[in-house]
Amino acid sequence: MLYRDFDDFDAWGEAVQTAALRLACDSVERRSWRLAACGIGDLFLQLGDEGGGNLCHGANTHGGIQLFVPLTHVSGYICNCEPLDTGSLLAIPPGADFSIQVRRRAHSWLAVALPARLNEAWPAQVSGSRVLRPGAAAVGELVGLASRIFAGVAPELPPGPARAAAVSDLVAAARVCLAEPQATPPAPGRPRIDRGEIIRRTMAALEADAVDRPTVEQLAVAAGVTGRTLARAFRDTFGTSPLQYVLLRQLHAVRRGLRSAPGGTTVSEILVRHGIWDQGRFAARYRRQFGQTPSATLTPRS
């Protein structure tokens, strides 16, 4: 299996395909991230190995349904606010958004991007991404077939019946996993903004104000909820408060700014650009997060 190795979380995140991702690493267990990708027929598979925790909000940019399956530290995954186990996975139809939370742990996962011809397997009345629980046997079959492909069995097969059979087997396993989704009945009483919509509105507000750090109160107004409701949505989705999430995003934004800064740029200029005035305190937090000072990240350029 051919992995691409990264020593930087943000660079690794930019290499992940078939999804638009907003990522924040909350803690590093080992400073190593790896990614393997494999296309076979009209399937596309990815294996991710992450050296720390990840608070992820994303959207499926692939034309078909994607299946996301944890491979290690399974009980630590919270997808769309639901815990996973060995018999569950996250199914994401085209264009749907999703959230994945793994706190402070190195972990590995499998993502299978299915061909558009399988979209008919997703009931029209079921909107958005869903945690499905087809059982350990069905999930294990899917993972086992994908592992054989990554091990080099199927990609090395020439086009023909054997390669088509490998694709067909994986598609059949995916169909079994997709057989379970049901529409969620409407909740009784007054309609409420669900957590997914709160997070979507908050992310839109953060993207619209990518440099200056908005306050929690401003984010609550943008989401159309109270501060308490916003805090509950973030705790359920990411396992942290809105403030801590914003601080993590800011850390990563500064790191990207430092790594891409032209020659002659100073650390102070980058920090001020991101609305950071207490630079000593920020530098200490930056070092705890990334294991180096901001000035060490700012590589001199000729």
C-alpha positions in Angstrom: 0.0 0.0 0.0 1.4 3.4 -1.0 0.8 6.0 1.7 1.7 9.7 1.4 3.3 10.8 4.6 2.9 14.3 6.2 4.3 16.0 9.2 1.7 18.7 9.1 -2.0 18.3 9.8 -3.1 21.1 7.5 -1.1 19.8 4.5 -2.6 16.4 5.1 -6.1 17.8 5.2 -5.6 19.5 1.9 -4.7 16.2 0.3 -7.9 14.5 1.3 -10.2 14.2 -1.7 -13.9 14.0 -2.6 -15.0 16.3 0.2 -14.7 20.0 1.2 -13.4 20.0 4.7 -13.0 22.4 7.6 -10.6 20.7 10.0 -9.1 21.5 13.4 -6.7 19.2 15.2 -7.4 19.6 18.9 -4.4 17.6 20.2 -1.4 15.7 18.8 -0.5 12.2 20.0 2.2 11.6 17.3 3.3 14.1 14.6 2.6 12.0 11.7 -0.4 11.9 9.2 -0.8 9.5 6.3 -3.1 9.1 3.4 -3.6 6.4 0.8 -5.9 6.7 -2.2 -7.0 4.1 -4.8 -9.3 4.3 -7.7 -10.7 1.1 -9.2 -13.4 1.1 -11.8 -15.9 3.7 -10.8 -15.0 3.5 -7.1 -12.6 5.7 -5.1 -11.2 4.7 -1.8 -9.1 6.5 0.8 -7.4 5.4 4.0 -6.5 8.1 6.5 -4.2 7.7 9.4 -4.1 10.7 11.8 -1.7 11.5 14.5 -4.1 13.3 16.7 -7.7 14.4 17.3 -9.8 16.0 14.6 -12.9 18.2 14.7 -14.2 18.0 11.2 -17.1 19.6 9.4 -17.4 18.9 5.7 -19.5 18.3 2.6 -19.5 15.5 0.1 -18.2 16.8 -3.3 -18.3 13.4 -5.0 -21.1 12.5 -7.4 -22.0 9.4 -5.4 -22.7 8.4 -1.8 -19.7 8.1 0.4 -19.3 5.7 3.3 -17.0 6.7 6.2 -15.9 3.8 8.5 -13.6 4.1 11.6 -10.9 1.5 11.7 -9.2 2.2 15.1 -10.4 3.8 18.3 -13.9 3.2 17.0 -15.7 4.1 20.2 -14.1 7.6 20.1 -15.9 8.6 16.9 -18.9 10.9 17.1 -20.5 11.4 13.7 -23.4 13.8 13.3 -23.6 13.9 17.2 -24.0 10.1 17.3 -21.3 7.7 18.7 -20.1 4.9 16.4 -19.3 1.3 17.1 -17.9 -1.7 15.2 -21.3 -2.2 13.4 -21.9 1.4 12.3 -20.7 3.9 9.6 -21.5 7.3 8.3 -23.3 7.5 4.9 -23.0 10.8 3.1 -25.1 11.4 -0.1 -23.8 13.8 -2.8 -23.8 17.5 -1.6 -24.7 16.6 2.0 -22.7 17.9 4.9 -21.5 16.0 8.0 -19.5 16.3 11.2 -16.9 14.0 12.6 -15.4 14.3 16.1 -12.4 12.3 17.4 -10.9 14.0 20.5 -7.2 13.9 21.3 -6.4 10.5 19.8 -4.5 9.1 16.9 -6.9 7.2 14.7 -7.5 5.6 11.3 -10.4 5.5 8.9 -11.7 4.3 5.5 -13.7 6.3 3.1 -15.4 4.7 0.1 -16.8 7.0 -2.6 -19.4 5.0 -4.5 -20.4 5.4 -8.1 -23.4 7.7 -8.9 -25.3 4.6 -10.1 -25.8 3.7 -6.5 -27.6 6.9 -5.6 -30.9 5.1 -6.1 -30.1 3.0 -3.0 -30.6 6.1 -0.9 -34.3 6.7 -0.1 -35.6 10.0 -1.5 -37.4 10.9 1.7 -34.1 10.6 3.7 -32.3 13.9 3.6 -28.7 14.6 4.7 -26.0 12.3 5.9 -26.8 9.5 8.4 -25.2 7.2 10.8 -26.2 3.7 9.7 -25.9 0.6 11.8 -25.9 -2.4 9.5 -24.0 -4.6 12.0 -20.4 -5.7 12.5 -20.6 -8.4 9.9 -21.7 -6.1 7.1 -19.2 -3.4 8.0 -16.5 -6.0 8.4 -17.2 -7.3 4.9 -16.9 -3.8 3.4 -13.7 -3.1 5.3 -12.2 -6.5 4.3 -12.9 -6.0 0.6 -11.4 -2.5 0.7 -8.4 -3.8 2.5 -7.7 -6.4 -0.2 -7.9 -3.7 -2.8 -5.5 -1.5 -0.9 -3.2 -4.5 -0.4 -2.6 -4.5 -4.1 -4.8 -7.4 -5.3 -7.4 -5.5 -7.3 -5.5 -2.4 -8.7 -2.9 -4.7 -10.3 -5.6 -6.7 -12.1 -5.9 -5.8 -15.8 -9.2 -4.5 -17.0 -11.5 -7.5 -17.4 -13.6 -10.0 -15.4 -11.4 -10.2 -12.4 -11.2 -6.4 -11.9 -14.9 -6.1 -12.5 -15.6 -8.8 -9.9 -13.6 -6.9 -7.3 -15.6 -3.7 -8.0 -18.9 -5.7 -8.0 -18.1 -7.4 -4.7 -17.4 -4.0 -3.0 -20.5 -2.5 -4.5 -22.6 -5.4 -3.2 -21.1 -5.0 0.3 -21.9 -1.3 0.1 -25.5 -2.0 -0.9 -25.9 -4.2 2.2 -24.7 -1.3 4.4 -27.0 1.2 2.7 -30.1 -0.9 3.2 -31.0 0.5 6.6 -31.7 4.3 6.4 -35.2 5.5 7.4 -36.7 8.9 7.4 -36.7 10.6 10.8 -40.3 11.4 11.8 -40.9 15.1 12.7 -40.6 15.9 16.4 -43.8 16.9 18.1 -44.3 20.5 19.3 -42.8 23.7 18.1 -40.2 23.3 15.3 -36.7 23.9 16.4 -33.5 24.6 14.5 -31.6 21.3 14.5 -27.9 21.1 15.5 -26.8 20.5 11.9 -28.4 23.8 10.8 -26.9 25.6 13.7 -23.4 24.4 12.8 -24.0 25.2 9.1 -25.0 28.8 9.9 -22.1 29.2 12.3 -19.6 27.8 9.8 -20.9 30.2 7.1 -20.4 33.1 9.6 -16.9 31.9 10.3 -16.0 31.6 6.6 -17.4 35.1 5.9 -15.1 36.5 8.6 -12.0 34.4 8.0 -9.4 36.8 9.6 -10.9 38.5 12.6 -12.2 36.3 15.3 -15.9 36.7 15.9 -17.3 36.5 19.4 -19.5 33.7 20.6 -22.3 36.3 20.9 -21.9 37.3 17.3 -21.9 33.6 16.2 -25.1 33.0 18.2 -26.8 35.9 16.4 -25.6 34.6 13.0 -27.0 31.1 13.9 -30.3 32.6 15.1 -30.1 30.9 18.5 -29.1 31.8 22.1 -25.6 31.4 23.3 -26.6 28.5 25.5 -28.1 26.7 22.5 -25.0 27.4 20.4 -22.8 26.0 23.1 -24.9 22.8 23.3 -24.7 22.3 19.6 -20.9 22.7 19.6 -20.5 20.4 22.6 -22.7 17.7 20.9 -21.0 18.1 17.5 -17.4 18.8 18.3 -17.1 18.0 22.0 -15.9 21.5 22.8 -17.2 25.0 23.3 -17.7 27.5 20.4 -14.8 29.7 21.8 -12.4 26.8 22.0 -13.3 25.7 18.4 -12.8 29.3 17.1 -9.4 29.4 18.9 -8.4 26.1 17.2 -9.4 27.4 13.8 -7.4 30.5 14.5 -4.3 28.5 15.4 -4.5 26.6 12.1 -5.2 29.7 10.1 -2.1 31.4 11.6 0.0 28.3 10.8 -1.1 28.3 7.2 -0.3 32.0 7.0 3.1 31.5 8.5 4.0 28.6 6.1 2.9 30.5 3.0 4.2 34.0 3.9 6.5 35.7 1.4 10.1 36.5 2.3 10.5 39.4 4.7 7.2 38.9 6.5 7.4 39.0 10.2 5.6 36.9 12.8 4.0 40.1 14.2 2.6 41.0 10.8 0.9 37.6 10.5 -0.5 37.7 14.0 -1.8 41.3 13.6 -3.4 40.3 10.3 -5.4 37.7 12.3 -6.5 40.1 15.0 -4.0 38.8 17.6 -2.6 41.4 19.9 -1.5 39.4 22.9 1.3 37.8 21.0 3.2 36.3 23.9 0.2 34.3 25.2 -0.7 33.2 21.6 2.9 32.0 21.0 2.6 29.8 24.1 -0.7 28.3 23.0 0.8 27.9 19.5 3.8 26.0 20.8 1.6 23.7 22.9 -0.5 22.9 19.8 2.2 22.4 17.2 5.4 21.7 19.2 7.3 24.8 17.8 7.2 28.6 18.0 5.5 30.7 15.4 9.0 32.0 14.3 10.1 28.4 13.7 7.2 27.8 11.4 8.0 31.0 9.4 10.6 29.5 7.2 13.1 32.1 5.9 12.9 32.7 2.1 15.6 34.1 -0.1 
